[in-house]
Amino acid sequence: MPIDLTSPRIIEWLAQFDLSDQPIAARLLSDILIVDASELVAGLRAVILDFAEQHPGPIALYAERHIRRQRGTPNRLFKESRKRPRRAFGNGPPPVPSGRPYARETGSEGLIATLITGLVRSQPDRFMDHPGPDQIRGRKARSYMLVTDFIGSGRRAWDNLEAAWRVCSLKSWHSYSWLRFAVAAYSGTVNGVRRTEAHRSQPSIHLRQGCPTVHDLERSVRGPLIDLCHCYGPKPRSDDRTVLGYGDGGALIAFDHGMPNNAPLLLHMKARRWTPLFPSRSAALLTEARRSSARTEEIERALDRLREKRLASAQRFAGIGQHEQDRALLLTALKRRPRTPLALSARTGLTVAEVQALVVRAQRDGYVDGRLKLTRAALDTLDYLRTSDPPRPPLLTTNEIPYCPRSLRSPRRFV
């Protein structure tokens, strides 16, 4: 869902820039991926159900939460007996933590907790809602799945996995291959996913869609955007933040419940002479600035980000079907690295599942080789689609001088 650049609030925010900097600021807004609450829930549900089809056994679902630390180490998820061997006991964590008495805020935990409850009610034999150690033993759960909306720097997901890994019972079940760890998220950055995958529990990461970042943009656009953030953005207040957000993420995504702190600071941090578009990372004021868009418009914007304006405006490209347009968009994104499904999803706007299916079909049809590089057939196809002339129908070959019979005879009789 794109941002309407003609909205009064967007125009008021762009007015803070100089006239020469407003086009690049508008380009920054056009690259932001807006995800509403219904799309977030539907995407996470699809990811979890797809995981359930591929892995048998009950699945224990846990919403990502803030984990307290002691001396830099996350606290254990469950209680353990003091006698050896340590045995976990007690109930599971609450779906939505109470938080601090003076700062009670609910982000994506509420939506994810409601989603988990709905899945458990619909399929009680497959899913478990924040079970404790005794419930995991009784039901013989085979998967521990952490559910979150976004993997930014990967630190919070890593803390949640570490809190479970420090429980000796869970670690023992994993060593015997009785319990597998997994993370389900709607989106995530490449660096955050890598950090989460590097955890000792060896979790499998399952995403709905890749996250566009400032670092993934073309060099001609990336440089001016970073200069814009340095010029107008508030100064970072801590060492782990830069003008591009926490961990220098530069994430260009916003949810209904808020924008991640990995986004550029000029979008969500208030300063003395600066008013952010997402104050305190809230997207509540952008309700009127959103507009629905057709799939053709989304493909056109994705091609524009990939510097393929000629292909987007070609008549031959407009004359093919949507599936062929998605394949051409994927082939365009495969021209540069990285060529992972997550990075391709972030560039094209397609889901990770759609990217994987298109890659398989492209390899089958001979457009992509084993290293995901374009073949000569793919390059010729893109050159053909970039042609501005419409395809001409084949003409029948005729003689230069029309033939006219001069004598006729009666048909012969066949005996």
C-alpha positions as a Markdown table, in Angstrom:
| # | Residue | x | y | z |
|---|---|---|---|---|
| 1 | Met | 0.0 | 0.0 | 0.0 |
| 2 | Pro | 1.7 | 3.2 | -1.1 |
| 3 | Ile | 1.7 | 6.7 | 0.4 |
| 4 | Asp | -0.4 | 9.4 | -1.3 |
| 5 | Leu | 2.1 | 12.2 | -2.0 |
| 6 | Thr | -0.8 | 14.6 | -2.6 |
| 7 | Ser | -2.2 | 14.2 | 0.9 |
| 8 | Pro | -2.2 | 17.5 | 2.9 |
| 9 | Arg | -0.1 | 15.9 | 5.7 |
| 10 | Ile | 2.5 | 14.6 | 3.2 |
| 11 | Ile | 2.7 | 18.1 | 1.6 |
| 12 | Glu | 3.1 | 19.7 | 5.0 |
| 13 | Trp | 6.0 | 17.3 | 5.9 |
| 14 | Leu | 7.7 | 17.8 | 2.5 |
| 15 | Ala | 7.5 | 21.6 | 3.0 |
| 16 | Gln | 10.2 | 21.3 | 5.7 |
| 17 | Phe | 12.8 | 20.5 | 3.0 |
| 18 | Asp | 14.3 | 22.9 | 0.5 |
| 19 | Leu | 12.8 | 23.0 | -2.9 |
| 20 | Ser | 15.8 | 21.3 | -4.4 |
| 21 | Asp | 15.6 | 18.4 | -1.8 |
| 22 | Gln | 11.8 | 17.8 | -2.0 |
| 23 | Pro | 12.0 | 15.4 | -5.0 |
| 24 | Ile | 14.5 | 13.1 | -3.2 |
| 25 | Ala | 12.4 | 13.3 | -0.1 |
| 26 | Ala | 9.3 | 12.3 | -2.1 |
| 27 | Arg | 11.3 | 9.4 | -3.5 |
| 28 | Leu | 12.0 | 8.3 | 0.0 |
| 29 | Leu | 8.3 | 8.2 | 0.8 |
| 30 | Ser | 7.4 | 6.3 | -2.4 |
| 31 | Asp | 9.8 | 3.5 | -1.4 |
| 32 | Ile | 8.2 | 2.9 | 2.0 |
| 33 | Leu | 6.2 | -0.3 | 2.3 |
| 34 | Ile | 3.0 | 0.3 | 4.2 |
| 35 | Val | 1.5 | -2.8 | 5.8 |
| 36 | Asp | -1.9 | -2.6 | 7.4 |
| 37 | Ala | -3.2 | -4.7 | 10.2 |
| 38 | Ser | -5.2 | -7.1 | 8.0 |
| 39 | Glu | -2.3 | -7.7 | 5.6 |
| 40 | Leu | 0.0 | -8.3 | 8.6 |
| 41 | Val | -2.3 | -10.9 | 10.1 |
| 42 | Ala | -3.1 | -12.6 | 6.8 |
| 43 | Gly | 0.6 | -12.8 | 5.9 |
| 44 | Leu | 1.7 | -14.3 | 9.2 |
| 45 | Arg | -1.1 | -16.8 | 9.1 |
| 46 | Ala | -0.1 | -17.9 | 5.7 |
| 47 | Val | 3.6 | -18.3 | 6.8 |
| 48 | Ile | 2.6 | -20.4 | 9.9 |
| 49 | Leu | 0.1 | -22.6 | 8.0 |
| 50 | Asp | 2.7 | -23.3 | 5.3 |
| 51 | Phe | 5.2 | -24.3 | 8.0 |
| 52 | Ala | 2.6 | -26.6 | 9.5 |
| 53 | Glu | 2.1 | -28.4 | 6.2 |
| 54 | Gln | 5.8 | -29.2 | 5.9 |
| 55 | His | 6.5 | -30.2 | 9.5 |
| 56 | Pro | 4.4 | -32.7 | 11.4 |
| 57 | Gly | 3.6 | -32.6 | 15.1 |
| 58 | Pro | 2.2 | -30.0 | 17.4 |
| 59 | Ile | 3.6 | -26.5 | 17.1 |
| 60 | Ala | 4.2 | -24.3 | 20.2 |
| 61 | Leu | 3.6 | -20.6 | 19.2 |
| 62 | Tyr | 5.1 | -17.7 | 21.1 |
| 63 | Ala | 4.8 | -14.0 | 20.4 |
| 64 | Glu | 8.0 | -12.1 | 20.4 |
| 65 | Arg | 8.4 | -10.0 | 23.6 |
| 66 | His | 10.8 | -7.9 | 25.4 |
| 67 | Ile | 13.3 | -10.1 | 27.4 |
| 68 | Arg | 14.8 | -8.7 | 30.5 |
| 69 | Arg | 18.6 | -9.1 | 30.9 |
| 70 | Gln | 20.8 | -9.6 | 33.9 |
| 71 | Arg | 24.5 | -8.8 | 33.5 |
| 72 | Gly | 24.0 | -8.7 | 29.7 |
| 73 | Thr | 22.4 | -12.2 | 29.6 |
| 74 | Pro | 18.7 | -12.8 | 28.8 |
| 75 | Asn | 16.6 | -14.3 | 31.5 |
| 76 | Arg | 15.3 | -17.9 | 31.1 |
| 77 | Leu | 11.9 | -18.4 | 29.5 |
| 78 | Phe | 10.8 | -21.0 | 32.1 |
| 79 | Lys | 11.5 | -21.8 | 35.7 |
| 80 | Glu | 13.9 | -24.6 | 36.5 |
| 81 | Ser | 14.5 | -26.8 | 39.5 |
| 82 | Arg | 17.7 | -26.2 | 41.4 |
| 83 | Lys | 18.5 | -29.9 | 41.6 |
| 84 | Arg | 20.5 | -31.6 | 38.9 |
| 85 | Pro | 19.5 | -32.5 | 36.3 |
| 86 | Arg | 17.6 | -29.2 | 35.9 |
| 87 | Arg | 14.0 | -29.7 | 34.9 |
| 88 | Ala | 11.8 | -27.0 | 33.6 |
| 89 | Phe | 8.3 | -26.5 | 35.2 |
| 90 | Gly | 5.5 | -24.0 | 35.5 |
| 91 | Asn | 3.3 | -22.1 | 33.1 |
| 92 | Gly | 4.3 | -20.4 | 29.8 |
| 93 | Pro | 4.8 | -16.7 | 29.5 |
| 94 | Pro | 1.8 | -14.4 | 29.1 |
| 95 | Pro | 1.0 | -13.5 | 25.4 |
| 96 | Val | 1.1 | -9.8 | 26.1 |
| 97 | Pro | 3.5 | -8.7 | 28.9 |
| 98 | Ser | 2.2 | -6.1 | 31.4 |
| 99 | Gly | 5.1 | -3.8 | 30.9 |
| 100 | Arg | 6.2 | -1.1 | 33.2 |
| 101 | Pro | 3.5 | 0.6 | 35.4 |
| 102 | Tyr | 4.4 | 4.1 | 34.0 |
| 103 | Ala | 4.8 | 3.0 | 30.4 |
| 104 | Arg | 2.2 | 0.5 | 29.2 |
| 105 | Glu | 2.4 | 0.2 | 25.5 |
| 106 | Thr | 1.1 | -2.6 | 23.2 |
| 107 | Gly | 2.6 | -3.0 | 19.8 |
| 108 | Ser | 2.4 | -6.0 | 17.5 |
| 109 | Glu | 2.1 | -8.3 | 20.5 |
| 110 | Gly | -1.7 | -7.8 | 20.7 |
| 111 | Leu | -2.3 | -8.6 | 17.0 |
| 112 | Ile | 0.0 | -11.6 | 17.1 |
| 113 | Ala | -1.6 | -12.9 | 20.3 |
| 114 | Thr | -5.0 | -12.7 | 18.7 |
| 115 | Leu | -3.7 | -14.5 | 15.6 |
| 116 | Ile | -2.2 | -17.3 | 17.8 |
| 117 | Thr | -5.5 | -17.7 | 19.7 |
| 118 | Gly | -7.4 | -18.0 | 16.4 |
| 119 | Leu | -5.1 | -20.6 | 15.1 |
| 120 | Val | -5.3 | -22.7 | 18.3 |
| 121 | Arg | -9.1 | -22.5 | 18.2 |
| 122 | Ser | -9.3 | -23.5 | 14.6 |
| 123 | Gln | -6.7 | -26.4 | 14.8 |
| 124 | Pro | -6.2 | -27.3 | 18.5 |
| 125 | Asp | -4.4 | -30.5 | 17.6 |
| 126 | Arg | -1.7 | -28.7 | 15.6 |
| 127 | Phe | -1.1 | -25.4 | 17.5 |
| 128 | Met | -0.4 | -24.5 | 21.2 |
| 129 | Asp | -0.8 | -21.0 | 22.7 |
| 130 | His | 2.3 | -20.1 | 24.7 |
| 131 | Pro | 2.5 | -23.5 | 26.4 |
| 132 | Gly | 4.7 | -24.2 | 29.5 |
| 133 | Pro | 7.2 | -27.1 | 29.9 |
| 134 | Asp | 4.5 | -29.4 | 31.3 |
| 135 | Gln | 2.2 | -28.8 | 28.3 |
| 136 | Ile | 5.1 | -29.3 | 25.9 |
| 137 | Arg | 5.9 | -32.7 | 27.5 |
| 138 | Gly | 2.2 | -33.8 | 27.6 |
| 139 | Arg | 1.4 | -32.8 | 24.0 |
| 140 | Lys | 4.8 | -33.8 | 22.7 |
| 141 | Ala | 5.3 | -30.5 | 20.8 |
| 142 | Arg | 7.8 | -30.9 | 17.9 |
| 143 | Ser | 8.3 | -27.2 | 17.0 |
| 144 | Tyr | 9.0 | -24.1 | 19.0 |
| 145 | Met | 8.0 | -21.2 | 16.7 |
| 146 | Leu | 8.6 | -17.5 | 17.6 |
| 147 | Val | 6.1 | -15.2 | 15.8 |
| 148 | Thr | 7.0 | -11.6 | 15.2 |
| 149 | Asp | 6.1 | -8.8 | 12.7 |
| 150 | Phe | 9.6 | -7.7 | 11.8 |
| 151 | Ile | 13.2 | -8.7 | 12.1 |
| 152 | Gly | 15.2 | -5.5 | 12.1 |
| 153 | Ser | 18.6 | -5.8 | 13.6 |
| 154 | Gly | 17.8 | -9.3 | 14.9 |
| 155 | Arg | 18.7 | -8.5 | 18.5 |
| 156 | Arg | 15.2 | -8.9 | 19.9 |
| 157 | Ala | 14.5 | -12.2 | 18.1 |
| 158 | Trp | 18.0 | -13.4 | 19.2 |
| 159 | Asp | 17.1 | -12.6 | 22.8 |
| 160 | Asn | 13.9 | -14.5 | 22.7 |
| 161 | Leu | 15.7 | -17.6 | 21.2 |
| 162 | Glu | 18.4 | -17.3 | 23.8 |
| 163 | Ala | 15.8 | -17.1 | 26.6 |
| 164 | Ala | 14.4 | -20.4 | 25.4 |
| 165 | Trp | 17.8 | -21.9 | 24.7 |
| 166 | Arg | 19.0 | -21.3 | 28.3 |
| 167 | Val | 16.3 | -23.7 | 29.5 |
| 168 | Cys | 18.1 | -27.0 | 29.9 |
| 169 | Ser | 15.0 | -29.1 | 29.0 |
| 170 | Leu | 14.5 | -27.3 | 25.7 |
| 171 | Lys | 18.1 | -27.6 | 24.9 |
| 172 | Ser | 18.0 | -31.3 | 25.7 |
| 173 | Trp | 15.0 | -31.9 | 23.5 |
| 174 | His | 16.7 | -30.1 | 20.6 |
| 175 | Ser | 19.8 | -32.2 | 21.0 |
| 176 | Tyr | 17.7 | -35.4 | 20.7 |
| 177 | Ser | 16.0 | -33.9 | 17.6 |
| 178 | Trp | 12.7 | -33.9 | 19.4 |
| 179 | Leu | 12.2 | -30.2 | 19.1 |
| 180 | Arg | 13.0 | -27.8 | 16.3 |
| 181 | Phe | 13.2 | -24.0 | 16.5 |
| 182 | Ala | 11.7 | -21.7 | 13.9 |
| 183 | Val | 10.9 | -18.0 | 13.5 |
| 184 | Ala | 7.9 | -16.7 | 11.6 |
| 185 | Ala | 7.9 | -13.0 | 10.6 |
| 186 | Tyr | 6.1 | -10.9 | 8.1 |
| 187 | Ser | 9.3 | -9.1 | 6.9 |
| 188 | Gly | 12.9 | -8.6 | 7.9 |
| 189 | Thr | 16.2 | -7.1 | 6.8 |
| 190 | Val | 19.0 | -9.3 | 5.3 |
| 191 | Asn | 21.4 | -8.5 | 8.2 |
| 192 | Gly | 18.7 | -9.2 | 10.8 |
| 193 | Val | 17.8 | -12.5 | 9.3 |
| 194 | Arg | 21.5 | -13.5 | 9.2 |
| 195 | Arg | 22.0 | -12.6 | 12.8 |
| 196 | Thr | 18.9 | -14.6 | 13.9 |
| 197 | Glu | 20.0 | -17.7 | 11.8 |
| 198 | Ala | 23.4 | -17.6 | 13.5 |
| 199 | His | 21.8 | -18.4 | 16.9 |
| 200 | Arg | 22.9 | -21.7 | 18.6 |
| 201 | Ser | 19.4 | -23.2 | 18.3 |
| 202 | Gln | 19.8 | -23.2 | 14.5 |
| 203 | Pro | 16.3 | -21.7 | 13.8 |
| 204 | Ser | 14.7 | -21.8 | 10.4 |
| 205 | Ile | 13.5 | -18.3 | 9.3 |
| 206 | His | 10.2 | -18.0 | 7.4 |
| 207 | Leu | 9.2 | -14.6 | 6.0 |
| 208 | Arg | 6.3 | -13.3 | 4.0 |
| 209 | Gln | 8.0 | -10.5 | 2.2 |
| 210 | Gly | 11.4 | -8.9 | 2.1 |
| 211 | Cys | 12.0 | -5.4 | 3.6 |
| 212 | Pro | 13.2 | -2.6 | 1.3 |
| 213 | Thr | 16.1 | -0.6 | 2.8 |
| 214 | Val | 18.1 | 2.4 | 1.9 |
| 215 | His | 21.2 | 0.2 | 1.4 |
| 216 | Asp | 19.3 | -1.8 | -1.3 |
| 217 | Leu | 18.6 | 1.2 | -3.6 |
| 218 | Glu | 20.6 | 2.1 | -6.6 |
| 219 | Arg | 23.8 | 4.0 | -6.0 |
| 220 | Ser | 22.5 | 7.1 | -7.8 |
| 221 | Val | 19.5 | 7.2 | -5.4 |
| 222 | Arg | 21.2 | 5.8 | -2.2 |
| 223 | Gly | 23.8 | 8.5 | -2.0 |
| 224 | Pro | 21.4 | 11.5 | -2.1 |
| 225 | Leu | 19.1 | 9.8 | 0.4 |
| 226 | Ile | 21.8 | 9.3 | 2.9 |
| 227 | Asp | 23.0 | 12.9 | 2.5 |
| 228 | Leu | 19.4 | 14.0 | 3.0 |
| 229 | Cys | 19.2 | 12.0 | 6.3 |
| 230 | His | 22.4 | 13.6 | 7.5 |
| 231 | Cys | 21.3 | 17.1 | 6.6 |
| 232 | Tyr | 17.7 | 17.1 | 8.0 |
| 233 | Gly | 17.6 | 14.1 | 10.3 |
| 234 | Pro | 17.9 | 14.5 | 14.1 |
| 235 | Lys | 21.2 | 13.6 | 15.7 |
| 236 | Pro | 21.4 | 10.0 | 17.1 |
| 237 | Arg | 21.1 | 9.9 | 20.9 |
| 238 | Ser | 23.0 | 6.6 | 21.4 |
| 239 | Asp | 26.0 | 4.8 | 19.9 |
| 240 | Asp | 23.9 | 2.0 | 18.4 |
| 241 | Arg | 21.9 | 4.4 | 16.3 |
| 242 | Thr | 22.8 | 6.3 | 13.2 |
| 243 | Val | 20.8 | 8.7 | 11.0 |
| 244 | Leu | 19.5 | 5.6 | 9.3 |
| 245 | Gly | 18.0 | 4.1 | 12.5 |
| 246 | Tyr | 19.0 | 1.5 | 15.0 |
| 247 | Gly | 21.9 | -0.6 | 13.9 |
| 248 | Asp | 22.2 | 1.6 | 10.7 |
| 249 | Gly | 19.3 | -0.4 | 9.3 |
| 250 | Gly | 17.6 | 2.1 | 7.0 |
| 251 | Ala | 14.4 | 0.0 | 6.9 |
| 252 | Leu | 11.7 | 1.4 | 4.7 |
| 253 | Ile | 8.6 | -0.3 | 6.2 |
| 254 | Ala | 5.7 | 0.9 | 8.4 |
| 255 | Phe | 2.9 | -1.1 | 10.1 |
| 256 | Asp | -0.4 | 0.1 | 11.5 |
| 257 | His | 0.9 | -0.4 | 15.0 |
| 258 | Gly | 4.1 | 1.6 | 14.3 |
| 259 | Met | 7.3 | 2.0 | 12.4 |
| 260 | Pro | 10.4 | 0.0 | 13.5 |
| 261 | Asn | 13.3 | 1.9 | 15.1 |
| 262 | Asn | 15.5 | 0.6 | 12.3 |
| 263 | Ala | 14.0 | 3.3 | 10.0 |
| 264 | Pro | 15.7 | 6.6 | 9.2 |
| 265 | Leu | 15.4 | 9.0 | 12.1 |
| 266 | Leu | 13.9 | 11.9 | 10.1 |
| 267 | Leu | 10.8 | 9.8 | 9.6 |
| 268 | His | 10.0 | 9.1 | 13.3 |
| 269 | Met | 12.2 | 11.2 | 15.7 |
| 270 | Lys | 11.3 | 14.6 | 16.8 |
| 271 | Ala | 13.8 | 17.4 | 17.1 |
| 272 | Arg | 13.8 | 21.1 | 18.0 |
| 273 | Arg | 13.3 | 22.2 | 14.4 |
| 274 | Trp | 12.0 | 19.0 | 12.9 |
| 275 | Thr | 8.5 | 17.4 | 12.9 |
| 276 | Pro | 8.6 | 13.7 | 11.9 |
| 277 | Leu | 6.0 | 12.0 | 9.7 |
| 278 | Phe | 5.7 | 9.1 | 12.1 |
| 279 | Pro | 5.8 | 10.8 | 15.6 |
| 280 | Ser | 7.1 | 8.4 | 18.2 |
| 281 | Arg | 7.0 | 5.7 | 15.4 |
| 282 | Ser | 3.2 | 5.9 | 15.2 |
| 283 | Ala | 1.4 | 5.5 | 11.9 |
| 284 | Ala | -2.0 | 6.6 | 13.2 |
| 285 | Leu | -1.8 | 10.0 | 11.5 |
| 286 | Leu | -1.3 | 8.5 | 8.0 |
| 287 | Thr | -4.7 | 7.0 | 7.6 |
| 288 | Glu | -5.9 | 9.5 | 5.0 |
| 289 | Ala | -2.5 | 9.5 | 3.3 |
| 290 | Arg | -2.8 | 5.9 | 2.1 |
| 291 | Arg | -4.3 | 4.7 | -1.1 |
| 292 | Ser | -4.9 | 1.4 | -2.7 |
| 293 | Ser | -3.0 | 0.6 | -5.9 |
| 294 | Ala | -3.4 | -2.0 | -8.7 |
| 295 | Arg | -0.9 | -4.6 | -9.3 |
| 296 | Thr | 0.2 | -2.9 | -12.6 |
| 297 | Glu | 1.0 | 0.2 | -10.6 |
| 298 | Glu | 3.1 | -1.7 | -8.1 |
| 299 | Ile | 5.1 | -3.4 | -10.9 |
| 300 | Glu | 5.7 | 0.0 | -12.5 |
| 301 | Arg | 7.0 | 1.4 | -9.2 |
| 302 | Ala | 9.2 | -1.6 | -8.7 |
| 303 | Leu | 10.7 | -1.2 | -12.2 |
| 304 | Asp | 11.3 | 2.4 | -11.5 |
| 305 | Arg | 13.3 | 1.5 | -8.4 |
| 306 | Leu | 15.3 | -0.9 | -10.6 |
| 307 | Arg | 16.0 | 1.9 | -13.1 |
| 308 | Glu | 13.9 | 0.1 | -15.8 |
| 309 | Lys | 11.7 | 3.0 | -16.9 |
| 310 | Arg | 12.0 | 2.1 | -20.5 |
| 311 | Leu | 10.7 | -1.4 | -19.8 |
| 312 | Ala | 7.8 | -0.1 | -17.6 |
| 313 | Ser | 6.6 | 2.3 | -20.4 |
| 314 | Ala | 7.1 | -0.2 | -23.3 |
| 315 | Gln | 3.9 | -1.2 | -25.1 |
| 316 | Arg | 5.1 | -4.8 | -25.6 |
| 317 | Phe | 5.5 | -5.1 | -21.8 |
| 318 | Ala | 2.1 | -3.7 | -21.2 |
| 319 | Gly | 0.6 | -6.2 | -23.6 |
| 320 | Ile | 1.7 | -9.3 | -21.8 |
| 321 | Gly | -0.1 | -11.0 | -18.9 |
| 322 | Gln | 0.5 | -10.3 | -15.2 |
| 323 | His | 2.4 | -13.5 | -14.7 |
| 324 | Glu | 4.7 | -12.7 | -17.6 |
| 325 | Gln | 5.2 | -9.2 | -16.1 |
| 326 | Asp | 6.1 | -10.7 | -12.7 |
| 327 | Arg | 8.6 | -12.9 | -14.4 |
| 328 | Ala | 10.1 | -10.0 | -16.3 |
| 329 | Leu | 10.3 | -8.1 | -13.1 |
| 330 | Leu | 12.2 | -10.9 | -11.4 |
| 331 | Leu | 14.6 | -11.2 | -14.3 |
| 332 | Thr | 15.3 | -7.5 | -14.0 |
| 333 | Ala | 16.0 | -7.9 | -10.3 |
| 334 | Leu | 18.4 | -10.8 | -10.9 |
| 335 | Lys | 20.8 | -8.6 | -12.8 |
| 336 | Arg | 22.6 | -7.7 | -9.6 |
| 337 | Arg | 23.5 | -9.2 | -6.3 |
| 338 | Pro | 22.4 | -10.4 | -3.8 |
| 339 | Arg | 20.2 | -12.9 | -5.5 |
| 340 | Thr | 18.6 | -14.5 | -2.4 |
| 341 | Pro | 14.8 | -14.8 | -2.2 |
| 342 | Leu | 14.7 | -12.3 | 0.6 |
| 343 | Ala | 16.7 | -9.7 | -1.3 |
| 344 | Leu | 14.7 | -10.3 | -4.5 |
| 345 | Ser | 11.4 | -9.9 | -2.6 |
| 346 | Ala | 12.5 | -6.6 | -1.2 |
| 347 | Arg | 13.4 | -5.3 | -4.6 |
| 348 | Thr | 10.4 | -6.5 | -6.5 |
| 349 | Gly | 7.6 | -6.3 | -3.9 |
| 350 | Leu | 6.7 | -9.9 | -4.5 |
| 351 | Thr | 6.4 | -12.3 | -1.6 |
| 352 | Val | 9.2 | -14.8 | -0.8 |
| 353 | Ala | 6.9 | -17.7 | -1.9 |
| 354 | Glu | 6.2 | -16.0 | -5.2 |
| 355 | Val | 9.9 | -15.3 | -5.8 |
| 356 | Gln | 10.8 | -18.9 | -5.1 |
| 357 | Ala | 8.1 | -20.2 | -7.5 |
| 358 | Leu | 9.1 | -17.7 | -10.3 |
| 359 | Val | 12.8 | -18.7 | -9.9 |
| 360 | Val | 11.9 | -22.4 | -10.3 |
| 361 | Arg | 9.8 | -21.7 | -13.4 |
| 362 | Ala | 12.6 | -19.4 | -14.9 |
| 363 | Gln | 15.2 | -22.2 | -14.4 |
| 364 | Arg | 12.8 | -24.7 | -16.0 |
| 365 | Asp | 12.3 | -22.5 | -19.0 |
| 366 | Gly | 16.0 | -21.7 | -19.5 |
| 367 | Tyr | 16.0 | -18.1 | -18.4 |
| 368 | Val | 18.2 | -18.6 | -15.3 |
| 369 | Asp | 21.1 | -20.9 | -14.8 |
| 370 | Gly | 22.1 | -22.8 | -11.6 |
| 371 | Arg | 23.8 | -19.7 | -10.1 |
| 372 | Leu | 20.7 | -17.6 | -10.6 |
| 373 | Lys | 22.3 | -15.6 | -13.5 |
| 374 | Leu | 20.4 | -14.6 | -16.5 |
| 375 | Thr | 20.9 | -16.6 | -19.7 |
| 376 | Arg | 21.0 | -15.2 | -23.2 |
| 377 | Ala | 17.4 | -16.1 | -23.7 |
| 378 | Ala | 16.5 | -13.9 | -20.7 |
| 379 | Leu | 18.5 | -11.0 | -22.0 |
| 380 | Asp | 17.0 | -11.3 | -25.4 |
| 381 | Thr | 13.5 | -11.4 | -23.9 |
| 382 | Leu | 14.1 | -8.3 | -21.9 |
| 383 | Asp | 15.4 | -6.5 | -25.0 |
| 384 | Tyr | 12.3 | -7.5 | -26.9 |
| 385 | Leu | 10.0 | -6.2 | -24.2 |
| 386 | Arg | 11.8 | -2.9 | -23.9 |
| 387 | Thr | 11.0 | -2.1 | -27.6 |
| 388 | Ser | 8.6 | 0.8 | -27.8 |
| 389 | Asp | 7.0 | -0.3 | -31.0 |
| 390 | Pro | 3.9 | -2.6 | -30.7 |
| 391 | Pro | 4.3 | -6.1 | -32.0 |
| 392 | Arg | 3.4 | -6.4 | -35.7 |
| 393 | Pro | 1.3 | -9.3 | -37.0 |
| 394 | Pro | 3.1 | -11.4 | -39.6 |
| 395 | Leu | 2.1 | -10.5 | -43.2 |
| 396 | Leu | 1.5 | -13.1 | -45.9 |
| 397 | Thr | 4.0 | -13.2 | -48.7 |
| 398 | Thr | 2.6 | -12.3 | -52.1 |
| 399 | Asn | 3.9 | -11.9 | -55.6 |
| 400 | Glu | 4.9 | -8.4 | -56.9 |
| 401 | Ile | 2.6 | -8.9 | -60.0 |
| 402 | Pro | -0.8 | -10.2 | -59.1 |
| 403 | Tyr | -1.6 | -13.5 | -60.8 |
| 404 | Cys | -4.7 | -13.5 | -63.1 |
| 405 | Pro | -5.6 | -16.7 | -65.0 |
| 406 | Arg | -6.1 | -16.1 | -68.7 |
| 407 | Ser | -7.8 | -19.4 | -69.7 |
| 408 | Leu | -10.2 | -21.6 | -68.0 |
| 409 | Arg | -11.2 | -25.2 | -68.7 |
| 410 | Ser | -14.0 | -27.4 | -67.6 |
| 411 | Pro | -13.3 | -29.8 | -64.8 |
| 412 | Arg | -12.4 | -33.3 | -65.7 |
| 413 | Arg | -14.8 | -36.1 | -65.0 |
| 414 | Phe | -13.4 | -38.8 | -62.7 |
| 415 | Val | -14.6 | -42.3 | -63.4 |
